[in-house]
Amino acid sequence: MKLLVTGAHGQLARSLVERSRLFPEIELVAIGRPKLDLAVPGSAEEWILKHRPELVINTAADTDVDGAEEHQQLAFRLNAEAAGEVAAAAAVVGVPVIQLSTDYVFAGTATEPIAESAPTRPLNAYGRTKLAGEQAVRAANADHLILRTAWVYSPYGRNFVKTMYDAAEERDELRVVADQRGSPTSALDLAEALLAIARRWKGGTTTGRGETYHLGGGGEASWYELAEEVMSARRRLALRGARIIPIPWKEWPMRAVRPTHSVLDSSKFARDFGIVLPDWRQSVGEVVKQLAAR
Ligand SMILES: NC(=O)c1ccc[n+]([C@@H]2O[C@H](COP(=O)([O-])OP(=O)(O)OC[C@H]3O[C@@H](n4cnc5c(N)ncnc54)[C@H](OP(=O)(O)O)[C@@H]3O)[C@@H](O)[C@H]2O)c1
């Protein structure tokens, strides 16, 4: 199966490339800027028509949550309009599209894990533009799967786990928010789940097409607990760990407001695909091992 992935240099795209080695039946083509540039109308269609894949996964996005407050137009272009264009281009060649979305489409005021049917109410520009992207994808291509994930980390790009890992090299103490909870998700685990869906669809099943799913790492955590786990994983490898000091989010001013409780309920995904991502602590350990081996 030929799979085209947008946003080639991002952490999920790189994880897809890495994990595609486990899926010999999948030929993965990852295209990023400057070739496939979502800021340019028609760019996605050009590359999709050129490669004629059997499935498109749109990982490209403006993921700068705080920056999006300032450049809302660009965020809307990339996360909403362009997502619709990618989906429409997939429809032109008659293939499905998988669109990545986020827990930030929710306000996160409940304390229960959030199901797909929960009402959306984004608190920030990033969440609003990603929600508009979901709507654009549904309108452009009935053959879609929207996958909302959260708190993504990996050995690649910029992410919280890597930031904590690197900070511990130089700092003795780190102040980390303890009153926001979510579903830390390894991009490597997520990539494997996405490739498993591709394999299934290649085999002729249509499970999940036209659906929206939540998929996060097993368990839940606060940023503080996640940082603590990074330090524990470093210490297991005989690397120094910084002391983590819990603080309330109000003491860590950020431009974009974030949900306080955005743990995703991934049970619909488990039911339909038989896939449950590993517990986040285990996956953090694996990513820390990879970071240590760089
Ligand atoms: N990271 C998270 O915590 C998180 C949480 C929930 C959902 N998601 C969603 O999951 C998906 C993958 O996220 P990720 O963590 O892999 O993000 P990422 O590492 O920031 O990668 C996003 C990619 O999008 C690319 N991009 C930005 N502007 C572009 C443009 N004009 N044209 C083409 N590509 C462009 C970037 O390219 P350059 O490398 O060239 O800058 C980058 O490689 C996104 O849809 C994101 O919204 C992420």
PDBQT file of the ligand as one rigid body, heavy atoms in Angstrom, charges set to zero:
ROOT
HETATM    1  N1  LIG A 301       2.354  17.681  19.443  1.00  0.00    +0.000 N 
HETATM    2  C1  LIG A 301       1.280  17.455  20.192  1.00  0.00    +0.000 C 
HETATM    3  O1  LIG A 301       1.331  17.455  21.427  1.00  0.00    +0.000 OA
HETATM    4  C2  LIG A 301      -0.045  17.158  19.534  1.00  0.00    +0.000 A 
HETATM    5  C3  LIG A 301      -1.165  16.946  20.340  1.00  0.00    +0.000 A 
HETATM    6  C4  LIG A 301      -2.395  16.673  19.732  1.00  0.00    +0.000 A 
HETATM    7  C5  LIG A 301      -2.485  16.638  18.355  1.00  0.00    +0.000 A 
HETATM    8  N2  LIG A 301      -1.388  16.873  17.602  1.00  0.00    +0.000 N 
HETATM    9  C6  LIG A 301      -1.544  16.863  16.153  1.00  0.00    +0.000 C 
HETATM   10  O2  LIG A 301      -0.778  15.787  15.630  1.00  0.00    +0.000 OA
HETATM   11  C7  LIG A 301      -0.233  16.145  14.352  1.00  0.00    +0.000 C 
HETATM   12  C8  LIG A 301       1.251  15.893  14.341  1.00  0.00    +0.000 C 
HETATM   13  O3  LIG A 301       1.853  16.678  15.351  1.00  0.00    +0.000 OA
HETATM   14  P1  LIG A 301       3.426  16.661  15.614  1.00  0.00    +0.000 P 
HETATM   15  O4  LIG A 301       3.585  16.625  17.083  1.00  0.00    +0.000 OA
HETATM   16  O5  LIG A 301       4.100  15.668  14.764  1.00  0.00    +0.000 OA
HETATM   17  O6  LIG A 301       3.781  18.134  15.141  1.00  0.00    +0.000 OA
HETATM   18  P2  LIG A 301       5.151  18.769  14.728  1.00  0.00    +0.000 P 
HETATM   19  O7  LIG A 301       6.293  17.936  15.199  1.00  0.00    +0.000 OA
HETATM   20  O8  LIG A 301       5.100  20.202  15.100  1.00  0.00    +0.000 OA
HETATM   21  O9  LIG A 301       5.110  18.634  13.142  1.00  0.00    +0.000 OA
HETATM   22  C9  LIG A 301       4.233  19.391  12.386  1.00  0.00    +0.000 C 
HETATM   23  C10 LIG A 301       4.813  19.507  11.017  1.00  0.00    +0.000 C 
HETATM   24  O10 LIG A 301       3.973  20.359  10.252  1.00  0.00    +0.000 OA
HETATM   25  C11 LIG A 301       4.824  21.018   9.364  1.00  0.00    +0.000 C 
HETATM   26  N3  LIG A 301       4.311  22.262   8.826  1.00  0.00    +0.000 N 
HETATM   27  C12 LIG A 301       4.171  23.449   9.445  1.00  0.00    +0.000 A 
HETATM   28  N4  LIG A 301       3.774  24.364   8.568  1.00  0.00    +0.000 NA
HETATM   29  C13 LIG A 301       3.688  23.739   7.370  1.00  0.00    +0.000 A 
HETATM   30  C14 LIG A 301       3.349  24.151   6.062  1.00  0.00    +0.000 A 
HETATM   31  N5  LIG A 301       3.073  25.417   5.765  1.00  0.00    +0.000 N 
HETATM   32  N6  LIG A 301       3.354  23.230   5.077  1.00  0.00    +0.000 NA
HETATM   33  C15 LIG A 301       3.690  21.955   5.326  1.00  0.00    +0.000 A 
HETATM   34  N7  LIG A 301       4.046  21.499   6.534  1.00  0.00    +0.000 NA
HETATM   35  C16 LIG A 301       4.038  22.402   7.532  1.00  0.00    +0.000 A 
HETATM   36  C17 LIG A 301       6.091  21.307  10.123  1.00  0.00    +0.000 C 
HETATM   37  O11 LIG A 301       7.095  21.427   9.152  1.00  0.00    +0.000 OA
HETATM   38  P3  LIG A 301       8.568  22.006   9.401  1.00  0.00    +0.000 P 
HETATM   39  O12 LIG A 301       9.307  20.878  10.082  1.00  0.00    +0.000 OA
HETATM   40  O13 LIG A 301       9.046  22.293   8.039  1.00  0.00    +0.000 OA
HETATM   41  O14 LIG A 301       8.399  23.205  10.292  1.00  0.00    +0.000 OA
HETATM   42  C18 LIG A 301       6.219  20.102  10.995  1.00  0.00    +0.000 C 
HETATM   43  O15 LIG A 301       7.112  19.187  10.440  1.00  0.00    +0.000 OA
HETATM   44  C19 LIG A 301      -0.656  17.589  14.122  1.00  0.00    +0.000 C 
HETATM   45  O16 LIG A 301      -1.816  17.598  13.337  1.00  0.00    +0.000 OA
HETATM   46  C20 LIG A 301      -0.985  18.109  15.495  1.00  0.00    +0.000 C 
HETATM   47  O17 LIG A 301      -1.939  19.147  15.448  1.00  0.00    +0.000 OA
HETATM   48  C21 LIG A 301      -0.169  17.119  18.150  1.00  0.00    +0.000 A 
ENDROOT
TORSDOF 0
